């Protein structure tokens, strides 16, 4: 099967820009840094999930779905993108989100949670150990009521979803040719693994020579993430009828920049958010893009990159998540002690 023959519905504004980060490059005294603006995919507040949803929603539409059911973290950008894709496709949506207690509701509605409400999503919150049960019950209830629900699994990190970032490599290499640059490295946040799998698969399929560096977002091990991404690469290659031999260095994962858990606050991530904003007017979120930017900053300071290297930073979106973190961000800016490290909406806070 060829990549171009896979069912796909157009949701994203593509290609997303590839831009110079001259001020950040100068501040870090390192390589030439560019940014691939996948925060500008055009669905809701944008983000990397739009590319995956183009393939996943095509399947939902082909099956005549009238409801999308999915889930992730309480302030998940995946949930925002999935809800927007559902609404754009004329479907209703149920979001089963994880929280510190079943039925959790914060005092304030902000960030991605506000966007979920604005899009009219039905929201159910459960402890992580209970979310699968709630999802199954929701599917059965919808079917019993005569609806045709479609379950979006694994935050889009399935073989069809991986194709969104195989395509990105084609898009990126074309833009690099237009700019007259050869890309040496690509740095990005690696969460559920689908983005990294697509980038690695695309880089190998098209013999680009780009080294993909994935940065975890918390709650993972380096070995576990490498195994997950490698498995997705092979499954996606099989979908395309390809045989891909991964070498030990093909899937690179950094696991030291997200803190002790998913969404936890660290000084490194707070610095990354501030530095990107004050040098380039580039807004990052404190979970995904802050982790990957913290890694990029650290690698530059450690002279990991050569001065002549060209490094692309993939902005995977999610700036709406800035606002729930306003309290620790304010403390960081004022040089005060952080009021919390574990987010109040995190299951770990219970």
N, C-alpha and C positions, 0 to 999 in steps of 0.2 A: 504493500500500500504506500502510495506517495503522500508526502506531507500535504500537498495541495488538494488532495482528494478527500481529506477528512472533513466531516460535517462541521460547519462553523457559522456562527451568526456574528455579524459585525457589531461590536459594542464600544470599541476603543477608537480614539482619534490617533491614528498612526500615520507616519512614524512619530514617536515622541522625540523631543529635541535632544541633541548631543551638544553640550555647551562646555566652554572653557571655564575652569575655576582658577583664574590667574592669581587672585588675591590669596586664596587658600594655599595654592602652590607656593607662593612667595613666603607666606607665614610659616609654612612647614619646612621650607628650605629643602625640599625633596624633589620628586619627579614632576613631570607635567601631569596635572590632574584634570580630567574631564568628568562631567556628570551626565549620565543618561537619565532623563527626566521622566521616569515612569510614574511619578506623582502627577503627571499631566495626561493620563490616559483618557480623561474626560467623563468618566462615569462617577457620579457623586463627587467626592473629593479626590478621585483618582487613586491609582495604586497598581501594584503588580498583579493583583488578583483579576483585574479586568481581562487580561490576556488569556488566563486560564478559563475564565467564564465564557469566553467566546466559543470554546469547544464543548464545554459542559452544558451550557444552555441550549446549544443546538440539539443535543440529545434529548433534553427535557422537552423541547418544543416538538421534536419528532414523535415523542411518546404521548403528546396531547396533554401534558401536565397543566394543571390549573393552580397548583400550590408548590412552592419550594420550601423544603424543610432542611435546615442546616444548623450548625452550632459551632461555637468556639468560645474564646474568652469574653469576659463581660464587656470590655471596650474594644472588641475585635474589629479591625479594619476589614477582615474577610466578611464578617456579618454585614457590614455596611455595603460592601461591593455586591455581595450576593443579593441583599435586599433591593439594591438599586437595579441590578440586572433583572430580577424577578418583576419589579414594577414596570420597567421599560418594556418587558416582554408580555405585559398584561396579566401577570400572575400575582397571587397573594403569597405571603411569606410567613413562616413561623421560625423564630430564632430560639434555639435552646442554648442558653449561655451559662457558663460556669461561674459560680460565685461562692462566697464564704459559707452561706447557708442556703438551703432550699427556699425559694421565694424571695431572695434578697432584693431590696429596693434601697438605693441611696437617697439621702436627703435632697441632693441636687441632681438634676438631669443635665448632664453636659457631655462633651466629647462625642465619641461614636455612639454612646447610648442615646444621646439626644437625637442623633441622625436616625437611629433605628425607630424611635418613636415617631419622628416626623414623616417617615416613609410608611407609617401605618402597619409596621410589623407586629405580629402577635409575639410577645416575648415571654419566655418561660426561663426561670433561673433555677439551677440545681447545683448541688455539690458535684464535683467531677465524677465521683463514683456512681452518681445517679443519673447522669446526663443520657447515657445510652438507653436506659429504661424509659426515660421521658420521651426521647426521640421515637422509640418503638411504639409507645402508647399514642403519641401524636399521629404517627402514620396510620395506625389502626383506626383511630377516631375519625380522621379525615376520609379514609376509605369507606367506613361505615356510613358516613354522611353523604356519600355519593361523589366525593371529589377524587381527583387523580394526582396525588402528591408525588413529588420527585425528590429524592434525598440526595443532596450534595454532600459527598463524603470527604473526609480528610482535608478540609479547607482547600479543596481543589487540587491537592497533590496526588493525582491519579494519572495513569498513562496519558489519557486524552488531555488533561490539564497541563501536563509537562510540555505539550507541543507549543504552548504560548511562548515559552522561552527558547525553544529551538528556533522559532521564527525570529525572536529578538536578535539572535546571533547574526542571522542574515541581514536584518535591518541595521544592526550596529556596524557590521563590516562594510556595508555600502556607505554609510555615513562617514566612516573612517577614511574610505577612499576619497570621498568628496573633500574631506578636510586635509588630506595628504598626510595622514598619520598611520603608524602601525601600532596597534594596541598590544601591550605586553601583559597587563594584568587587569582583571575585573574584580572589584571588591563589592560584596553585597551581604545583606542579612539572610541567613538560612534558618527558617523556622520549621515548617512542615516538610520541607525538602524538595518540593516540586520546582521551584524557581532554579535552585542550584542544579537539579537533575537536568532540566532543559538547557541550561547554559553549558553544562559539561558535555551533554550529548551533542548539542549544536556545534560547540567548539571542535569536537572530534570529527563529527560528520563532514564538516566543511573545511577541515584542516587549517584552522585559523592560527594556531600557535598561541592563542590567548590562554593564560593561566587563570582559572577561576578560583577565587578565595572566598569561601563561605564563612560567615561569622554567626555563631549561634545566638539565640535570643533568650536563653535561660532554661533551666530545667532539663538539660540534656547532657550527655557525655560525648566527647569527641568520637570515640569508637562507635557509639550508637548512631550518631548522626551520619558518619561515613557509611555505615552499613545501610541505613535507610536510603540515603541519596543514591548509593551504588545500585541498590535494588530497583529504585525507580528508573534509573538510567537504563538498566537492562530490560525492564518491562516496557518502557516507552520505545526502545529500539525494536523490540519484538512486535509491537503494534505497527511499526513502519516496515516490518519484514527485514530488519537489519540484524546483523550480528556484530556486537561491539565488545571488544576486549579492553577492559579497564586495567590500567597499570596502577600500582600502589600510590603513585603521585597524582593521579587524575582528579581525585576527590579530596580537596584540601579543606579542613575545617579548623577554625579557631574558636575555642570555647571559654576564653578567659575574660571576655569583655562585657558580659551581660549581668554580672553579679551572681548572687547565690540562688536566684530563682527567676522565673519568668516575670518580667515587668518590674523587677526590683530597681531601686534607685542606687546609682553609684556616682561618685565625683567624675569619673571618666566619661560617663554618658552625659552628665550635665554640661561638662566642658565641651563635648562634641556638639551639643545643641547650640550652645552660645557661640562657639567659634564659627560654625557654619553660618549662623545668622549674622554675626557682626562682620564677617569677611565677604560674604557673597549674597546676603539676604535670602539664604536658603533655609527653609524651615524643615526641621527634622522632628521625628517623634521620639519620646524617651524610651521606647521599647525596641523597635526593630532598627530604624535607621541610625539611632544614637549608638547602638551597639556596633554596627558595621563602621560608622564613622570613627568611633573610639579606636577601633582596630586600625583603620587607615592612618589615623594620627600617630598612634604608637609605632606602627611599622615605619613610618617616615622618620620619626625621631630616633629609631634604632638603626637607621640607614639600611633597612632591608631592601629598599628599591635603589637602583642606580639613578643618578641625576638625569640620564638620557631616557629613562623608561617613560612610557605613556601608560597611565593608570586610569581606568574608567571606574567611577563610583556609581553604582546603580541605586538611584533613589527609588525605593519601593513604595513610597507613599505613606499615608497614615498621619498627617499633621494634626488631624482633629484630636488625636490622643495627647497633644500638648496640654490641653486645657484641664483635664483631670489631674495633671501633675503640677498645677500652678503653685501649690504650696511649697513643695520641695524645690522647685525652680526659683521661686522668690527667695527662699533661704540661701540657695547657692549664690545667687546674684548679690546678696547682701553679706555674704561670707559668714552666715550663721549656721548653727547646727541643724541638720536635716530633721524635720518633725516626724518623718517616717521613712523607712526603707522599703517595707512591704506595703504595697497599695491596699487600702481598706477593702477594695472589691476583690482582692486576690483570695482564692481558697486557702492559701497559706496563712491568712490573717486571722482565721477563726481559731 
